[in-house]
Amino acid sequence: MRLLVQRQFSAPRTSPWQAVGEIVPFAEARRGGTGPTFATVVESNGLGRAGPPPEAVFACDRVVLPSGWIEPEQESDDAGPGFADPRTWGPSGWGRFESFCRELLARPAADSARLCFRPRATDVLSDAPSCARFLREKARWGDREGLLEILLDPVAMLTPVMLGAAEDHLSRILAYLGAAPGVCAVVLTNVESDPQRGRPRASPVHKGLLPPSSLARLARETVPPAIPIVLLDDELEGQRACLGV
């Protein structure tokens, strides 16, 4: 099992498409190094007011970004993830997402960067069927080189009503997509309830509502060895011990 770690940057963002984190090899994260990265993480809504990313975003080999959401028509402080317009999950949202992908692929700079969408319940790519549809259709959009990918994050795809059966939902998502062509890595986390945000929150493998042994089993049974596993940057040795790596 190849382990990676997602590290968050502490510096505040000064622009919408500024990197907020990176995904690095486990050994690099454990020693606090600054070596080569697997991916750079950005957090912005390309389907909303932030608009498409600048050319500088494509300087990385792989960029992780949201699939995006339709923002409420009325300006408010709630125009962020978790407050998407319901049209996000209908034809309007899918049409905007397809146009966004086509525009990204048409840029000359995109030839050298892989663009990796991170599905979550609040975005266009919100569940296993929408992710599978994306993986089927992206070649028709112009992705004949496999530049568009998915960073599969099952916990991010959970809604509050799914929390009570979280293990079953994670099992179904991983069984459906864990070995799918176009999935570049799988984020493996536990889950806990976040009353303030009103939705599930990711936690380290060994801390949360689910037995760590169940998460380790799911990873072994559904994710091929060639696909890396991404952990949160928190008590790394404890997480690795739970996975038996």
C-alpha positions as CSV (number, residue, x, y, z in Angstrom):
1,M,0.0,0.0,0.0
2,R,1.5,3.3,-1.1
3,L,0.8,6.1,1.3
4,L,0.5,9.8,0.7
5,V,-0.3,12.6,3.0
6,Q,-2.3,15.8,2.5
7,R,-0.8,18.8,4.2
8,Q,-2.6,22.1,4.6
9,F,-0.8,25.4,4.2
10,S,-1.1,27.8,7.1
11,A,-0.8,31.1,5.2
12,P,-4.1,32.8,4.4
13,R,-5.2,32.9,0.8
14,T,-4.8,36.2,-1.0
15,S,-6.4,35.1,-4.3
16,P,-9.2,32.7,-5.2
17,W,-7.0,30.1,-6.9
18,Q,-4.1,30.2,-4.5
19,A,-2.9,26.8,-3.3
20,V,-4.2,25.7,0.1
21,G,-2.3,22.5,0.5
22,E,-0.3,19.7,-1.1
23,I,-0.2,15.9,-1.3
24,V,3.2,14.5,-0.6
25,P,4.8,11.0,0.0
26,F,4.3,9.6,3.5
27,A,8.1,9.6,4.3
28,E,8.3,13.3,3.2
29,A,5.5,14.3,5.4
30,R,6.8,12.4,8.4
31,R,10.1,14.2,8.3
32,G,8.6,17.5,7.5
33,G,10.5,17.7,4.2
34,T,9.8,19.9,1.1
35,G,10.6,17.4,-1.6
36,P,8.5,16.5,-4.7
37,T,4.8,16.6,-4.4
38,F,2.1,14.2,-5.8
39,A,-0.3,17.1,-6.2
40,T,-1.1,20.7,-5.3
41,V,-4.5,21.4,-3.8
42,V,-6.6,24.5,-4.6
43,E,-10.0,25.4,-3.3
44,S,-12.1,27.6,-5.5
45,N,-15.3,27.4,-7.5
46,G,-14.7,27.5,-11.2
47,L,-18.4,27.4,-11.9
48,G,-19.0,30.6,-9.9
49,R,-17.7,34.0,-9.3
50,A,-14.1,32.9,-9.0
51,G,-14.1,32.1,-12.7
52,P,-11.6,29.8,-14.5
53,P,-8.1,29.4,-13.0
54,P,-5.2,31.5,-14.2
55,E,-2.4,29.9,-16.2
56,A,-0.2,29.7,-13.1
57,V,-2.3,26.9,-11.7
58,F,-1.1,24.7,-14.5
59,A,2.5,25.0,-13.5
60,C,2.1,21.9,-11.3
61,D,2.2,18.4,-12.5
62,R,-1.2,17.6,-10.9
63,V,-3.7,20.0,-9.5
64,V,-6.6,18.9,-7.1
65,L,-9.6,21.1,-7.4
66,P,-13.4,21.0,-6.6
67,S,-15.8,20.1,-9.4
68,G,-17.7,23.2,-8.3
69,W,-21.2,24.3,-7.5
70,I,-23.8,26.8,-8.6
71,E,-23.8,29.6,-6.2
72,P,-27.1,31.0,-4.9
73,E,-28.4,33.8,-7.1
74,Q,-28.6,36.2,-4.2
75,E,-25.2,37.4,-2.9
76,S,-24.6,36.2,0.6
77,D,-21.9,35.0,3.0
78,D,-23.3,31.5,2.4
79,A,-22.2,31.2,-1.3
80,G,-19.7,28.5,-0.5
81,P,-19.5,24.7,-0.2
82,G,-22.5,23.4,1.6
83,F,-24.7,26.2,0.4
84,A,-25.0,25.3,-3.3
85,D,-28.0,26.1,-5.4
86,P,-30.1,22.9,-6.0
87,R,-29.4,23.4,-9.8
88,T,-25.9,22.1,-9.0
89,W,-27.1,18.5,-9.2
90,G,-29.3,18.9,-12.3
91,P,-28.6,19.5,-16.0
92,S,-27.6,23.1,-15.4
93,G,-24.8,22.2,-13.0
94,W,-23.6,19.4,-15.3
95,G,-23.6,21.6,-18.3
96,R,-21.5,24.3,-16.5
97,F,-19.1,21.6,-15.4
98,E,-18.7,20.1,-18.8
99,S,-18.1,23.6,-20.3
100,F,-15.5,24.3,-17.5
101,C,-13.7,21.0,-18.4
102,R,-13.7,21.7,-22.1
103,E,-12.3,25.2,-21.5
104,L,-9.5,23.8,-19.3
105,L,-8.6,21.2,-21.8
106,A,-8.5,23.7,-24.6
107,R,-5.7,25.7,-22.9
108,P,-2.2,25.1,-24.2
109,A,-0.9,24.9,-20.6
110,A,-3.2,22.1,-19.8
111,D,-1.1,19.7,-21.9
112,S,1.5,19.5,-19.1
113,A,-0.8,19.2,-16.0
114,R,-3.3,16.7,-14.8
115,L,-6.5,18.2,-13.4
116,C,-7.9,16.1,-10.6
117,F,-11.4,16.7,-9.3
118,R,-12.2,15.9,-5.7
119,P,-15.9,14.9,-5.4
120,R,-17.9,16.0,-2.4
121,A,-21.6,16.0,-1.5
122,T,-22.0,19.8,-2.1
123,D,-20.6,19.8,-5.7
124,V,-21.5,18.6,-9.2
125,L,-19.5,15.5,-8.7
126,S,-21.3,14.5,-5.5
127,D,-21.8,10.7,-5.6
128,A,-20.6,7.5,-7.2
129,P,-23.0,7.7,-10.2
130,S,-21.9,11.3,-11.1
131,C,-18.2,10.3,-10.8
132,A,-18.8,7.3,-13.0
133,R,-20.6,9.5,-15.6
134,F,-17.7,11.9,-15.6
135,L,-15.1,9.1,-16.2
136,R,-17.2,7.8,-19.1
137,E,-17.8,11.1,-20.8
138,K,-14.6,13.1,-20.3
139,A,-13.0,11.6,-23.5
140,R,-15.9,13.0,-25.5
141,W,-15.1,16.4,-24.0
142,G,-11.6,16.2,-25.5
143,D,-9.7,14.4,-22.8
144,R,-8.0,11.8,-24.9
145,E,-4.8,11.9,-23.0
146,G,-6.3,11.1,-19.6
147,L,-5.5,14.6,-18.1
148,L,-8.8,14.8,-16.2
149,E,-8.8,12.6,-13.1
150,I,-10.7,12.0,-9.8
151,L,-9.2,12.1,-6.3
152,L,-11.7,9.8,-4.6
153,D,-12.6,11.1,-1.1
154,P,-15.5,8.9,0.1
155,V,-16.1,10.8,3.4
156,A,-16.4,14.1,1.5
157,M,-19.3,12.5,-0.4
158,L,-21.4,11.8,2.7
159,T,-24.4,13.9,3.7
160,P,-25.6,14.3,7.3
161,V,-28.4,11.7,6.8
162,M,-25.8,9.1,5.6
163,L,-23.7,9.4,8.8
164,G,-25.6,6.6,10.6
165,A,-24.8,4.1,7.9
166,A,-21.4,5.7,7.0
167,E,-19.5,2.4,6.8
168,D,-22.0,0.9,4.3
169,H,-21.9,4.0,2.2
170,L,-18.1,4.1,2.1
171,S,-18.0,0.4,1.2
172,R,-20.4,1.0,-1.7
173,I,-18.4,4.1,-3.0
174,L,-15.1,2.2,-2.8
175,A,-16.5,-0.9,-4.4
176,Y,-17.9,1.1,-7.3
177,L,-14.9,3.5,-7.9
178,G,-11.9,2.3,-5.9
179,A,-10.3,0.6,-8.9
180,A,-11.9,2.7,-11.7
181,P,-9.6,4.0,-14.5
182,G,-9.1,7.7,-14.0
183,V,-9.0,7.6,-10.2
184,C,-5.5,8.8,-9.3
185,A,-5.7,8.2,-5.6
186,V,-8.1,7.5,-2.7
187,V,-8.4,9.6,0.4
188,L,-8.8,7.3,3.4
189,T,-10.2,8.9,6.5
190,N,-12.5,8.2,9.4
191,V,-15.6,10.4,10.0
192,E,-17.2,12.2,12.8
193,S,-20.1,14.5,13.2
194,D,-19.6,18.3,13.0
195,P,-22.6,20.0,14.6
196,Q,-21.3,23.5,13.8
197,R,-21.0,22.8,10.1
198,G,-24.1,20.5,10.0
199,R,-22.4,17.8,8.0
200,P,-19.9,14.9,8.4
201,R,-16.2,15.8,9.0
202,A,-13.1,13.8,8.1
203,S,-10.9,12.6,10.8
204,P,-7.7,10.5,11.0
205,V,-8.1,6.8,10.3
206,H,-7.7,5.8,13.9
207,K,-10.0,8.5,15.3
208,G,-13.7,8.6,14.5
209,L,-17.0,6.8,14.4
210,L,-15.8,3.8,12.3
211,P,-13.5,1.0,13.4
212,P,-10.1,1.5,11.9
213,S,-9.9,-2.2,11.1
214,S,-12.9,-1.8,8.8
215,L,-11.3,1.1,7.0
216,A,-8.1,-0.9,6.5
217,R,-10.1,-3.9,5.2
218,L,-12.0,-1.7,2.7
219,A,-8.8,-0.2,1.4
220,R,-7.2,-3.6,1.0
221,E,-10.3,-5.1,-0.7
222,T,-11.3,-2.3,-3.0
223,V,-8.2,-0.2,-3.9
224,P,-5.5,-1.8,-6.1
225,P,-1.9,-1.5,-4.9
226,A,-1.0,0.8,-7.8
227,I,-3.5,3.5,-6.5
228,P,-2.1,5.5,-3.6
229,I,-3.9,6.0,-0.3
230,V,-4.0,9.6,1.0
231,L,-4.0,10.2,4.7
232,L,-4.7,13.4,6.8
233,D,-1.6,15.0,8.2
234,D,-2.3,14.0,11.8
235,E,-0.6,11.4,14.0
236,L,0.8,9.6,10.9
237,E,2.4,6.7,12.7
238,G,-0.9,5.9,14.5
239,Q,-2.7,5.8,11.2
240,R,-0.1,3.7,9.5
241,A,-0.2,1.2,12.3
242,C,-3.9,0.8,11.9
243,L,-3.5,0.1,8.3
244,G,-0.8,-2.5,9.0
245,V,1.7,-1.0,6.6
